Amino acid sequence: MTLRAVIGLAVAIALVLPFLATGCGGGTSTPQAAVDSFLKAIENNDWNAYVGSVLPDNVRRMTDADTKDRKAQFKNIKETHKGMKFKVEYDKKDKNKATVTITAGTIATSDKKSGQKQSMTIAEYKKTTGQYPSIPAEKFKGSWYVNVPMASSDVPPQTQQAPQEAPQPSEAPSPEQGSTPAP
């Protein structure tokens, strides 16, 4: 795998991770289950499950334009996850927050428009970025959700792209390329 492909996949993972956190419409009983639901929603290309796995406040802050843009990105990418292993670390100060780190597995993406396919193991991701991918989770009204930015106003400036700098389809990041360098 070329360095450009590895970097492209790492960027795709970073963009998709926030989307993964928006899984199955109602939260789950554990942080790991929330991330698992998020990833399954992405793999199944199920927008409603994806949004349902994300912290409700994050989804509510989305504008119509945010929803249209995110949904278009989401629908353009096909992603599969194999052999995923997780490590959950609860926040020492707030038991309603946790970080779920992906410690093993393989993520493969395919851009439906360009046909470009990429695959990366979590070990390759760590070697390239220096850290494992991780997804924050938060408990809300008794259920766990992924806590990823969905509204453009919530995305840190360094990860937002100006419209004139949008990547070409062959370089476009996948929805799984969330804001995390590491789940």
N, C-alpha and C positions, 0 to 999 in steps of 0.2 A: 504494500500500500504506500503510495507516494505521500510526501509530507503535505502537499496541498490537499489530498484526499482526507488525511487525518485531521488537518485543521478544519476543513469543511465539515467533516462529521462532528468534530468537537463543537463547532459553532452551531450546527443543527441541533445537537443534544442540548446545548445551552438555551436555545430558543424554544425547544419542545418541552423541556422540563416544566416550565410554568403551565403549559397547556396540559400536561399530564396530570397535574394536580387538580384538574377540574372534572374529574371522573363522574361517578355514578349517581348523581342526583339525590343527595341526602346525607352524606357523611357516613362514617364507619366507626367501629368500636375501638380501633387502635391506629396509631400513626402509620404503621407499616401497611395496614389494610387500606388506608386512604391513598397511599402512594401506589399500592398495587391496583386499586380501582382506577386511579388516574392513568397508569400505564396501560391497563386493559382498554380503557376508553380510547386511548390514542391508537392502540393496536387494532381495535375494532372500528376505528374511524367513526366513533359515536360521539358527535358533538354534544348532545344533551347529557350524556354520562360524563363527558369531559368537564363541562361547565358545572355539573352537579358535584364533582369531586373537589372543586375549588372553594375556598372559604367564601361564603355568601357575600360578605361585604366587598370582597375584591371583584366579584361578578357584578354587583349592583353599581359599582363606580364606572363600569364600562359605558361609553357613549354608543350611539348607533353606529358611528364610524368605526369605533374600536371593535365592536361586534362583527361588523362586515369584514374588516381587515383580518381579524383573528380567525374567523370562520373560513375565509378564503385560504389562508395559510394552512390551516388545519386540514381542510379537504384536499389540498394539493399533495400532501405527504402521506406515504404509507410507511408505517414503522412496525417492526417486530422486535420482541424482546425474548431472549432465550436464556435460561439458567440464572435468572436474576437472584442475587442474594443481598440481603439488607442488614444494616446495623442501625438500631434506633438508639438515640441519645436524647434523654429528656432534659429540658432546661432546668438547671439547678434552682433558679429563682422563680420559675413559673411552671407548675406541673401541667398546665394546659398548652404548653409549647414543646415541640420536639424537632429534631433534625433526623431525617431518614437518609442514611448514606448507602449508596449502591456499591457493594464491595466486589461483586463478581457478576459475570454474565456477558451477553453480547447484544448490541443494539444494531439493527440494520434498517436503513432508510432507503426509500425510493421516491424520487420526485416524479409525480404522475405526468407533468407536462413535458419535462425534458427527458425522462426515462433514466436519468442518472441514478445509480445505486451505489450505496456505501455501507460498509459494515465495520464495526469497531468493538473490540472487547473492552470491558471496563479496565482491565490491566493496561491496555494500550492508551486509553483515555488518561489514566493516572500518569503513565510515563510521559505523555505529551503535555499535560497541564500541571502536573505536580500534585494533584489531589484527586480524590474520588468524587464522582458527582454526588450531590446531595440535594434533597428537597425539604424545605421547611414544612412542618405540619402544625396545625393549631386546632384545639378543641373549641367548638362553638355550640352552645346549647346541647351539650352532652355527646356530640359526635365529632369525629376527627375529619379534617379536610386538609388538602394541600394549600399552602399559603404562598401562592405565586402571583405576581402582578398580572392583571388582565387589562386594566385600563391604561391607555398610553401615558396618562399623567402619573401612574404609579411606577413606570419602568424607569430605572436610573438612566440619566442622560447618556452615559457612555455606552449603553446597549441599544439606544434608539438610533435608527437610521433616518437621515433626511431623505425625503422622497427622491431627490435627484441622485442620491447615492445608492439607490436600491440595487441589490445584487442581480446579476443576470440569472435566469432560471436555473442554469447549471450550477450556480453558486449559491442559490437561495437556501437559507437555513430552514430546517424543518420545524414544525411546531414543538417538537420535543426539545428544542434548543432553548429552553427556558432561561431564566435569569440566573440560574445556578451554575457555577462551574463544576459543581459536583453533587448531584445525586448520580 
